Every structure is written in structure tokens, then in C-alpha cells.
Amino acid sequence: MAIYALRRRAFRAFEELLNTDDSLADIAHRCGFYDQAHFTKVFATLFGDTPGRLRRLKGGFERKQNG
């Protein structure tokens, strides 16, 4: 059951990373992670990359779309 809840929180955080400009710490807290380090570790384990890198990649994609 704990793994299911962790995955759910990580997927919610993934959506927030794509749809908001909120800080990683704010997203981690809102999604129920103990702290940003725990969030980053779980996120990287599930998605194969860090939330910060996803955010940077998202920014580059948006610039290409608008530019």
C-alpha cells in the first residue's frame, strides 16, 4: 500500500512540474513528501531523471514551441 501512495504522489508532482512554475520544494511539500531530497530521490527512481532536469527540459521545449 505504501508504494502505491508513493507512486500516486510522484505522478501528482510530475503533473505539477509540467503545469506550474512553483518551486520544487513547494511541489514536494504539497504532494506529501518529507522534504525536497526525498522527493528528488523517489522521482528519479520512478521516472529515471530528477524533477529539476524535467523542469529544465520542459522550459526548453516551451521556448521551441513559442519561438
Backbone atoms as SQL, in Angstrom:
CREATE TABLE atoms (id INTEGER PRIMARY KEY, chain TEXT, resi INTEGER, resn TEXT, atom TEXT, x REAL, y REAL, z REAL);
INSERT INTO atoms VALUES
  (1, 'A', 1, 'MET', 'N', 0.818, -1.201, 0.000),
  (2, 'A', 1, 'MET', 'CA', 0.000, 0.000, 0.000),
  (3, 'A', 1, 'MET', 'C', 0.859, 1.261, 0.000),
  (4, 'A', 2, 'ALA', 'N', 1.973, 1.244, 0.730),
  (5, 'A', 2, 'ALA', 'CA', 2.830, 2.429, 0.808),
  (6, 'A', 2, 'ALA', 'C', 3.429, 2.768, -0.553),
  (7, 'A', 3, 'ILE', 'N', 3.779, 1.759, -1.333),
  (8, 'A', 3, 'ILE', 'CA', 4.357, 2.007, -2.656),
  (9, 'A', 3, 'ILE', 'C', 3.320, 2.651, -3.572),
  (10, 'A', 4, 'TYR', 'N', 2.089, 2.195, -3.483),
  (11, 'A', 4, 'TYR', 'CA', 1.012, 2.786, -4.280),
  (12, 'A', 4, 'TYR', 'C', 0.868, 4.277, -3.958),
  (13, 'A', 5, 'ALA', 'N', 0.855, 4.613, -2.677),
  (14, 'A', 5, 'ALA', 'CA', 0.710, 6.009, -2.265),
  (15, 'A', 5, 'ALA', 'C', 1.898, 6.846, -2.741),
  (16, 'A', 6, 'LEU', 'N', 3.090, 6.288, -2.651),
  (17, 'A', 6, 'LEU', 'CA', 4.287, 6.995, -3.095),
  (18, 'A', 6, 'LEU', 'C', 4.235, 7.267, -4.591),
  (19, 'A', 7, 'ARG', 'N', 3.826, 6.266, -5.351),
  (20, 'A', 7, 'ARG', 'CA', 3.698, 6.455, -6.802),
  (21, 'A', 7, 'ARG', 'C', 2.652, 7.521, -7.135),
  (22, 'A', 8, 'ARG', 'N', 1.545, 7.478, -6.429),
  (23, 'A', 8, 'ARG', 'CA', 0.482, 8.465, -6.667),
  (24, 'A', 8, 'ARG', 'C', 0.980, 9.882, -6.413),
  (25, 'A', 9, 'ARG', 'N', 1.709, 10.053, -5.318),
  (26, 'A', 9, 'ARG', 'CA', 2.266, 11.373, -5.002),
  (27, 'A', 9, 'ARG', 'C', 3.266, 11.813, -6.066),
  (28, 'A', 10, 'ALA', 'N', 4.090, 10.877, -6.540),
  (29, 'A', 10, 'ALA', 'CA', 5.094, 11.206, -7.560),
  (30, 'A', 10, 'ALA', 'C', 4.428, 11.602, -8.878),
  (31, 'A', 11, 'PHE', 'N', 3.376, 10.899, -9.266),
  (32, 'A', 11, 'PHE', 'CA', 2.681, 11.254, -10.507),
  (33, 'A', 11, 'PHE', 'C', 1.981, 12.604, -10.387),
  (34, 'A', 12, 'ARG', 'N', 1.442, 12.893, -9.203),
  (35, 'A', 12, 'ARG', 'CA', 0.837, 14.213, -8.992),
  (36, 'A', 12, 'ARG', 'C', 1.909, 15.302, -9.108),
  (37, 'A', 13, 'ALA', 'N', 3.071, 15.051, -8.526),
  (38, 'A', 13, 'ALA', 'CA', 4.174, 16.012, -8.598),
  (39, 'A', 13, 'ALA', 'C', 4.626, 16.195, -10.043),
  (40, 'A', 14, 'PHE', 'N', 4.682, 15.108, -10.807),
  (41, 'A', 14, 'PHE', 'CA', 5.059, 15.178, -12.223),
  (42, 'A', 14, 'PHE', 'C', 4.127, 16.135, -12.958),
  (43, 'A', 15, 'GLU', 'N', 2.831, 15.990, -12.731),
  (44, 'A', 15, 'GLU', 'CA', 1.851, 16.877, -13.374),
  (45, 'A', 15, 'GLU', 'C', 2.048, 18.323, -12.952),
  (46, 'A', 16, 'GLU', 'N', 2.327, 18.540, -11.666),
  (47, 'A', 16, 'GLU', 'CA', 2.541, 19.906, -11.197),
  (48, 'A', 16, 'GLU', 'C', 3.809, 20.511, -11.789),
  (49, 'A', 17, 'LEU', 'N', 4.848, 19.699, -11.971),
  (50, 'A', 17, 'LEU', 'CA', 6.075, 20.201, -12.601),
  (51, 'A', 17, 'LEU', 'C', 5.799, 20.691, -14.015),
  (52, 'A', 18, 'LEU', 'N', 4.931, 19.980, -14.716),
  (53, 'A', 18, 'LEU', 'CA', 4.620, 20.349, -16.092),
  (54, 'A', 18, 'LEU', 'C', 3.651, 21.524, -16.188),
  (55, 'A', 19, 'ASN', 'N', 2.813, 21.692, -15.180),
  (56, 'A', 19, 'ASN', 'CA', 1.720, 22.663, -15.290),
  (57, 'A', 19, 'ASN', 'C', 1.845, 23.896, -14.413),
  (58, 'A', 20, 'THR', 'N', 2.874, 23.964, -13.571),
  (59, 'A', 20, 'THR', 'CA', 3.054, 25.138, -12.716),
  (60, 'A', 20, 'THR', 'C', 4.512, 25.578, -12.765),
  (61, 'A', 21, 'ASP', 'N', 4.749, 26.769, -12.255),
  (62, 'A', 21, 'ASP', 'CA', 6.111, 27.269, -12.096),
  (63, 'A', 21, 'ASP', 'C', 6.509, 27.291, -10.623),
  (64, 'A', 22, 'ASP', 'N', 5.762, 26.581, -9.795),
  (65, 'A', 22, 'ASP', 'CA', 6.047, 26.536, -8.360),
  (66, 'A', 22, 'ASP', 'C', 7.410, 25.886, -8.113),
  (67, 'A', 23, 'SER', 'N', 8.008, 26.228, -6.999),
  (68, 'A', 23, 'SER', 'CA', 9.329, 25.666, -6.666),
  (69, 'A', 23, 'SER', 'C', 9.211, 24.169, -6.409),
  (70, 'A', 24, 'LEU', 'N', 10.325, 23.484, -6.576),
  (71, 'A', 24, 'LEU', 'CA', 10.355, 22.049, -6.306),
  (72, 'A', 24, 'LEU', 'C', 10.013, 21.767, -4.844),
  (73, 'A', 25, 'ALA', 'N', 10.485, 22.603, -3.943),
  (74, 'A', 25, 'ALA', 'CA', 10.184, 22.416, -2.519),
  (75, 'A', 25, 'ALA', 'C', 8.685, 22.543, -2.261),
  (76, 'A', 26, 'ASP', 'N', 8.034, 23.529, -2.885),
  (77, 'A', 26, 'ASP', 'CA', 6.591, 23.696, -2.708),
  (78, 'A', 26, 'ASP', 'C', 5.824, 22.498, -3.254),
  (79, 'A', 27, 'ILE', 'N', 6.219, 22.026, -4.422),
  (80, 'A', 27, 'ILE', 'CA', 5.559, 20.863, -5.021),
  (81, 'A', 27, 'ILE', 'C', 5.763, 19.636, -4.145),
  (82, 'A', 28, 'ALA', 'N', 6.981, 19.432, -3.672),
  (83, 'A', 28, 'ALA', 'CA', 7.273, 18.289, -2.813),
  (84, 'A', 28, 'ALA', 'C', 6.391, 18.317, -1.566),
  (85, 'A', 29, 'HIS', 'N', 6.310, 19.465, -0.949),
  (86, 'A', 29, 'HIS', 'CA', 5.505, 19.597, 0.265),
  (87, 'A', 29, 'HIS', 'C', 4.022, 19.351, -0.016),
  (88, 'A', 30, 'ARG', 'N', 3.511, 19.972, -1.062),
  (89, 'A', 30, 'ARG', 'CA', 2.094, 19.821, -1.414),
  (90, 'A', 30, 'ARG', 'C', 1.722, 18.381, -1.739),
  (91, 'A', 31, 'CYS', 'N', 2.666, 17.660, -2.320),
  (92, 'A', 31, 'CYS', 'CA', 2.398, 16.272, -2.732),
  (93, 'A', 31, 'CYS', 'C', 2.688, 15.262, -1.623),
  (94, 'A', 32, 'GLY', 'N', 3.094, 15.742, -0.454),
  (95, 'A', 32, 'GLY', 'CA', 3.222, 14.870, 0.697),
  (96, 'A', 32, 'GLY', 'C', 4.585, 14.247, 0.920),
  (97, 'A', 33, 'PHE', 'N', 5.619, 14.788, 0.305),
  (98, 'A', 33, 'PHE', 'CA', 6.967, 14.274, 0.536),
  (99, 'A', 33, 'PHE', 'C', 7.568, 14.945, 1.763),
  (100, 'A', 34, 'TYR', 'N', 8.422, 14.208, 2.456),
  (101, 'A', 34, 'TYR', 'CA', 9.041, 14.686, 3.690),
  (102, 'A', 34, 'TYR', 'C', 9.842, 15.961, 3.445),
  (103, 'A', 35, 'ASP', 'N', 10.631, 15.956, 2.391),
  (104, 'A', 35, 'ASP', 'CA', 11.409, 17.137, 2.007),
  (105, 'A', 35, 'ASP', 'C', 11.790, 17.009, 0.529),
  (106, 'A', 36, 'GLN', 'N', 12.462, 18.020, 0.015),
  (107, 'A', 36, 'GLN', 'CA', 12.813, 18.029, -1.402),
  (108, 'A', 36, 'GLN', 'C', 13.787, 16.912, -1.762),
  (109, 'A', 37, 'ALA', 'N', 14.685, 16.567, -0.864),
  (110, 'A', 37, 'ALA', 'CA', 15.651, 15.492, -1.147),
  (111, 'A', 37, 'ALA', 'C', 14.936, 14.150, -1.313),
  (112, 'A', 38, 'HIS', 'N', 13.990, 13.874, -0.449),
  (113, 'A', 38, 'HIS', 'CA', 13.215, 12.632, -0.550),
  (114, 'A', 38, 'HIS', 'C', 12.413, 12.629, -1.847),
  (115, 'A', 39, 'PHE', 'N', 11.789, 13.747, -2.151),
  (116, 'A', 39, 'PHE', 'CA', 11.034, 13.901, -3.394),
  (117, 'A', 39, 'PHE', 'C', 11.927, 13.612, -4.600),
  (118, 'A', 40, 'THR', 'N', 13.108, 14.206, -4.637),
  (119, 'A', 40, 'THR', 'CA', 14.023, 14.028, -5.767),
  (120, 'A', 40, 'THR', 'C', 14.443, 12.568, -5.906),
  (121, 'A', 41, 'LYS', 'N', 14.737, 11.917, -4.798),
  (122, 'A', 41, 'LYS', 'CA', 15.161, 10.513, -4.829),
  (123, 'A', 41, 'LYS', 'C', 14.046, 9.615, -5.363),
  (124, 'A', 42, 'VAL', 'N', 12.833, 9.782, -4.861),
  (125, 'A', 42, 'VAL', 'CA', 11.704, 8.967, -5.317),
  (126, 'A', 42, 'VAL', 'C', 11.403, 9.254, -6.785),
  (127, 'A', 43, 'PHE', 'N', 11.390, 10.522, -7.152),
  (128, 'A', 43, 'PHE', 'CA', 11.088, 10.929, -8.516),
  (129, 'A', 43, 'PHE', 'C', 12.088, 10.316, -9.499),
  (130, 'A', 44, 'ALA', 'N', 13.364, 10.422, -9.177),
  (131, 'A', 44, 'ALA', 'CA', 14.411, 9.887, -10.058),
  (132, 'A', 44, 'ALA', 'C', 14.314, 8.365, -10.174),
  (133, 'A', 45, 'THR', 'N', 13.961, 7.705, -9.096),
  (134, 'A', 45, 'THR', 'CA', 13.805, 6.249, -9.126),
  (135, 'A', 45, 'THR', 'C', 12.648, 5.847, -10.045),
  (136, 'A', 46, 'LEU', 'N', 11.543, 6.555, -9.961),
  (137, 'A', 46, 'LEU', 'CA', 10.365, 6.207, -10.755),
  (138, 'A', 46, 'LEU', 'C', 10.449, 6.647, -12.214),
  (139, 'A', 47, 'PHE', 'N', 11.002, 7.837, -12.448),
  (140, 'A', 47, 'PHE', 'CA', 10.971, 8.417, -13.790),
  (141, 'A', 47, 'PHE', 'C', 12.322, 8.440, -14.499),
  (142, 'A', 48, 'GLY', 'N', 13.385, 8.072, -13.801),
  (143, 'A', 48, 'GLY', 'CA', 14.688, 7.995, -14.435),
  (144, 'A', 48, 'GLY', 'C', 15.408, 9.315, -14.597),
  (145, 'A', 49, 'ASP', 'N', 14.865, 10.364, -14.013),
  (146, 'A', 49, 'ASP', 'CA', 15.510, 11.672, -14.065),
  (147, 'A', 49, 'ASP', 'C', 15.029, 12.506, -12.884),
  (148, 'A', 50, 'THR', 'N', 15.743, 13.571, -12.595),
  (149, 'A', 50, 'THR', 'CA', 15.373, 14.407, -11.455),
  (150, 'A', 50, 'THR', 'C', 14.263, 15.386, -11.835),
  (151, 'A', 51, 'PRO', 'N', 13.516, 15.874, -10.849),
  (152, 'A', 51, 'PRO', 'CA', 12.481, 16.856, -11.153),
  (153, 'A', 51, 'PRO', 'C', 13.061, 18.152, -11.721),
  (154, 'A', 52, 'GLY', 'N', 14.240, 18.540, -11.242),
  (155, 'A', 52, 'GLY', 'CA', 14.869, 19.753, -11.760),
  (156, 'A', 52, 'GLY', 'C', 15.209, 19.631, -13.239),
  (157, 'A', 53, 'ARG', 'N', 15.704, 18.480, -13.624),
  (158, 'A', 53, 'ARG', 'CA', 16.031, 18.272, -15.044),
  (159, 'A', 53, 'ARG', 'C', 14.769, 18.258, -15.891),
  (160, 'A', 54, 'LEU', 'N', 13.727, 17.628, -15.406),
  (161, 'A', 54, 'LEU', 'CA', 12.457, 17.653, -16.142),
  (162, 'A', 54, 'LEU', 'C', 11.976, 19.091, -16.326),
  (163, 'A', 55, 'ARG', 'N', 12.082, 19.878, -15.278),
  (164, 'A', 55, 'ARG', 'CA', 11.661, 21.283, -15.356),
  (165, 'A', 55, 'ARG', 'C', 12.487, 22.035, -16.403),
  (166, 'A', 56, 'ARG', 'N', 13.801, 21.793, -16.422),
  (167, 'A', 56, 'ARG', 'CA', 14.656, 22.470, -17.412),
  (168, 'A', 56, 'ARG', 'C', 14.322, 22.015, -18.827),
  (169, 'A', 57, 'LEU', 'N', 14.084, 20.720, -19.001),
  (170, 'A', 57, 'LEU', 'CA', 13.716, 20.208, -20.326),
  (171, 'A', 57, 'LEU', 'C', 12.388, 20.782, -20.772),
  (172, 'A', 58, 'LYS', 'N', 11.444, 20.893, -19.864),
  (173, 'A', 58, 'LYS', 'CA', 10.138, 21.477, -20.162),
  (174, 'A', 58, 'LYS', 'C', 10.308, 22.922, -20.639),
  (175, 'A', 59, 'GLY', 'N', 11.164, 23.666, -19.963),
  (176, 'A', 59, 'GLY', 'CA', 11.404, 25.061, -20.346),
  (177, 'A', 59, 'GLY', 'C', 11.973, 25.174, -21.742),
  (178, 'A', 60, 'GLY', 'N', 12.897, 24.303, -22.118),
  (179, 'A', 60, 'GLY', 'CA', 13.464, 24.312, -23.454),
  (180, 'A', 60, 'GLY', 'C', 12.441, 23.955, -24.506),
  (181, 'A', 61, 'PHE', 'N', 11.567, 23.009, -24.188),
  (182, 'A', 61, 'PHE', 'CA', 10.503, 22.610, -25.116),
  (183, 'A', 61, 'PHE', 'C', 9.533, 23.756, -25.339),
  (184, 'A', 62, 'GLU', 'N', 9.162, 24.462, -24.277),
  (185, 'A', 62, 'GLU', 'CA', 8.230, 25.570, -24.403),
  (186, 'A', 62, 'GLU', 'C', 8.819, 26.706, -25.227),
  (187, 'A', 63, 'ARG', 'N', 10.125, 26.963, -25.055),
  (188, 'A', 63, 'ARG', 'CA', 10.751, 28.017, -25.861),
  (189, 'A', 63, 'ARG', 'C', 10.729, 27.658, -27.341),
  (190, 'A', 64, 'LYS', 'N', 10.945, 26.383, -27.680),
  (191, 'A', 64, 'LYS', 'CA', 10.891, 25.956, -29.069),
  (192, 'A', 64, 'LYS', 'C', 9.474, 26.104, -29.627),
  (193, 'A', 65, 'GLN', 'N', 8.481, 25.791, -28.810),
  (194, 'A', 65, 'GLN', 'CA', 7.083, 25.887, -29.244),
  (195, 'A', 65, 'GLN', 'C', 6.690, 27.334, -29.506),
  (196, 'A', 66, 'ASN', 'N', 7.192, 28.262, -28.683),
  (197, 'A', 66, 'ASN', 'CA', 6.807, 29.667, -28.787),
  (198, 'A', 66, 'ASN', 'C', 7.744, 30.479, -29.664),
  (199, 'A', 67, 'GLY', 'N', 8.901, 29.927, -29.968),
  (200, 'A', 67, 'GLY', 'CA', 9.926, 30.684, -30.668),
  (201, 'A', 67, 'GLY', 'C', 9.938, 30.411, -32.079);
